[in-house]
Amino acid sequence: MYEEELAAIYDLVYEGRGKDHAAEAEQVLGLVRARAGEPASLLDVACGTGAHLRHFAAAVPDAEGLELSEDMLGVARGRMPGVKLHRGDMRAFSLGRRFSAAVCMFSSIGYMRDAGELGAALRCFAEHLEPGGVCVIEPWWFPETFIEGYVGADTVQDGGRTVTRMSHSVRAREGRATHMEVHFLVADAGSGIRHFSNAHEITLFRRGEYEAAFTGAGLDVEYLDGGPSGRGLFVGVRT
């Protein structure tokens, strides 16, 4: 899903767009603390380059990450040499331990293709939670909140590098998913300009489908409006 070249510029693009990983991590930790007290351990599922995880690890004594992309993990390992990182699929992983909290940020859960995969992921999260542990998931858009034909465009600069990102999103799979095509132009002082692109298919789960997956995994769930990206947050507590 992620190419090596994207992993290298990923944080530059999103932080240049104003994404505040430290504030988002603190928001999530606040939700955990309000329901279960100060967490002793935390698992960041789909941790990517570790942009959130590094802040979780600074606040929680025992924090680990799980990520499917080896390219993203490579960046995370370089950033956090002391943090345990696992390569794995959120639908089917087993780390042999439990955590006070499990989180999945930046709508990564939307890469589940259907309710069956969504349920499998939530069961994995729940199996890695201590009794009373808290699961926080940032969803993708719901079918009724997705904007058909949405175009995004940003240009960011860092030293001698300039990156432009453009995206176009439409409905796919008979309205059940978002097909998002993303193009990047990367200009470096020494090597000039290069272009690459990738495409994403992200499922438009209904709110009720998320809630059913939480409940089916043995988690009491609530949905909170807003959240880091305006798509809300689901918070579950293992019963």
C-alpha positions in Angstrom: 0.0 0.0 0.0 2.8 2.4 0.8 5.9 2.8 -1.4 9.3 3.6 0.0 9.2 7.0 -1.5 5.9 7.9 0.1 7.2 6.8 3.5 10.1 9.2 3.2 7.8 12.2 2.8 4.7 11.1 4.6 5.1 13.2 7.8 6.4 16.2 5.9 3.2 16.3 3.9 0.7 15.9 6.7 2.5 18.0 9.3 2.9 20.7 6.6 -0.9 20.6 6.2 -1.2 21.4 9.9 -1.6 17.9 11.4 -0.6 18.1 15.1 0.3 14.6 16.1 1.3 15.6 19.7 -2.1 17.3 20.3 -4.0 14.3 18.8 -2.1 11.8 21.0 -2.9 13.9 24.1 -6.6 14.0 23.1 -6.7 10.2 22.8 -4.9 9.7 26.1 -7.4 12.0 27.7 -10.2 9.8 26.6 -8.4 6.7 27.9 -7.6 8.4 31.3 -11.2 9.5 31.7 -12.4 5.9 31.4 -9.6 3.8 33.0 -7.1 6.1 34.6 -3.5 6.5 33.6 -2.6 3.7 31.1 0.4 1.6 32.0 0.7 0.2 28.4 -0.6 1.1 24.9 -0.7 -0.5 21.5 -0.8 1.7 18.4 -2.3 -0.3 15.6 -1.4 0.9 12.1 1.2 3.1 13.7 2.8 4.0 10.3 5.9 6.1 10.7 5.3 6.4 14.4 4.2 10.0 14.3 1.6 9.4 17.0 3.4 6.6 18.7 6.4 8.7 19.6 4.1 10.9 21.7 2.3 7.9 23.2 5.6 6.4 24.1 6.7 9.6 25.9 3.6 9.5 28.0 3.0 5.8 28.6 5.6 3.6 30.3 5.1 0.7 27.9 4.1 1.5 24.3 4.3 -0.7 21.3 3.3 -0.4 17.6 1.9 -2.6 14.9 2.2 -1.8 11.2 1.6 -3.7 7.9 4.0 -1.6 5.7 7.7 -2.5 6.0 8.5 0.9 4.5 6.6 2.8 7.2 8.1 0.6 9.9 11.6 1.4 8.6 10.9 5.1 9.2 9.4 4.3 12.7 12.4 2.2 13.7 14.8 5.0 12.8 12.7 7.5 14.8 12.1 5.3 17.9 14.9 2.8 18.4 13.8 2.0 21.9 10.1 1.2 21.1 9.0 -2.3 20.3 7.5 -2.5 16.8 5.7 -5.4 15.2 4.9 -6.1 11.5 1.4 -7.4 11.3 -2.1 -7.1 9.8 -4.8 -5.6 12.1 -7.2 -8.3 11.1 -5.1 -11.2 12.4 -2.3 -10.5 14.9 -1.3 -12.1 18.2 1.3 -10.5 20.3 0.9 -12.7 23.3 0.1 -10.0 25.8 -2.5 -7.4 26.7 -2.5 -3.6 27.0 -4.3 -0.9 29.0 -5.2 0.8 25.7 -5.3 0.1 22.0 -5.6 2.9 19.4 -6.0 3.1 15.6 -5.6 6.6 14.2 -6.0 8.5 11.0 -8.8 6.3 9.6 -6.6 3.3 9.0 -9.5 1.1 10.0 -11.2 2.1 6.8 -8.9 -0.2 4.8 -11.0 -3.1 6.1 -13.1 -4.1 3.0 -16.3 -5.3 4.7 -18.1 -5.8 8.0 -16.4 -9.2 8.3 -12.9 -7.7 8.2 -14.0 -4.9 10.5 -15.3 -7.3 13.0 -12.1 -9.4 12.8 -10.0 -6.3 13.5 -12.1 -5.3 16.5 -11.8 -8.8 18.0 -8.0 -8.6 17.7 -8.0 -5.2 19.4 -10.3 -6.6 22.2 -8.2 -9.7 22.7 -5.2 -7.5 23.3 -6.9 -5.4 26.0 -6.9 -6.0 29.7 -10.3 -6.1 31.4 -11.5 -2.5 31.5 -9.0 -1.6 28.8 -9.9 1.2 26.3 -9.9 1.0 22.5 -9.9 4.3 20.5 -10.5 4.2 16.8 -10.6 7.1 14.3 -13.0 6.1 11.5 -13.2 7.1 7.9 -16.2 9.2 6.7 -19.6 7.7 6.9 -21.6 7.3 3.7 -23.7 10.4 4.5 -20.7 12.6 5.3 -18.4 11.7 2.4 -18.1 14.5 -0.2 -18.3 13.1 -3.7 -15.6 14.3 -6.1 -13.6 15.9 -3.2 -10.3 17.5 -4.4 -7.5 18.2 -2.0 -4.3 20.1 -2.7 -1.4 21.2 -0.6 2.2 22.3 -1.1 4.8 22.2 1.7 8.4 23.1 1.9 11.3 21.9 4.1 14.7 23.2 3.5 15.6 22.4 -0.2 12.6 20.2 -0.7 9.1 21.1 -1.9 6.3 18.6 -2.0 2.9 19.1 -3.7 0.1 16.6 -2.9 -3.2 16.5 -4.9 -6.0 14.0 -4.4 -9.4 13.3 -5.9 -12.0 11.1 -4.2 -15.1 9.4 -5.6 -17.5 6.7 -4.6 -16.6 3.1 -5.5 -18.1 -0.4 -5.0 -21.6 0.9 -5.6 -21.2 3.6 -3.1 -19.8 1.4 -0.3 -16.2 2.8 -0.6 -14.1 5.8 -1.4 -11.7 5.5 -4.3 -9.0 8.1 -3.7 -6.2 8.8 -6.3 -3.3 10.8 -4.9 -0.4 12.4 -6.9 2.8 13.8 -5.5 5.3 16.1 -7.1 8.6 16.2 -5.1 11.2 18.8 -6.0 14.7 18.6 -4.5 17.5 21.2 -5.0 20.0 18.5 -6.1 17.9 16.0 -8.0 15.1 18.1 -9.6 11.4 17.1 -9.8 9.9 13.7 -9.7 6.3 12.5 -9.8 4.6 9.4 -8.3 1.0 8.4 -7.4 -1.0 5.8 -5.6 -4.6 4.9 -5.1 -6.6 4.0 -2.0 -9.9 2.2 -1.5 -11.3 3.1 1.9 -14.7 1.6 3.0 -17.5 3.9 3.9 -18.8 2.0 6.9 -22.0 3.2 8.5 -21.9 4.3 12.2 -24.0 1.3 13.1 -21.5 -1.1 11.4 -18.7 0.2 13.6 -20.8 0.0 16.7 -21.8 -3.6 15.9 -18.2 -4.5 15.4 -17.3 -3.1 18.8 -20.2 -4.8 20.6 -19.5 -8.1 18.8 -15.9 -7.9 20.2 -17.2 -7.4 23.8 -16.6 -3.7 23.9 -19.0 -1.1 25.3 -18.9 1.7 22.7 -19.7 5.3 22.3 -19.2 7.7 19.3 -17.8 11.2 19.8 -18.2 13.9 17.2 -15.3 15.9 16.0 -12.0 14.2 16.6 -8.6 15.0 15.1 -9.8 15.1 11.5 -13.5 15.9 11.9 -14.5 12.3 11.4 -15.2 11.6 15.0 -13.8 8.9 17.3 -15.2 5.6 18.6 -14.3 4.7 22.1 -14.8 1.2 23.5 -14.2 -0.3 26.9 -13.6 -4.0 27.3 -16.3 -5.5 29.6 
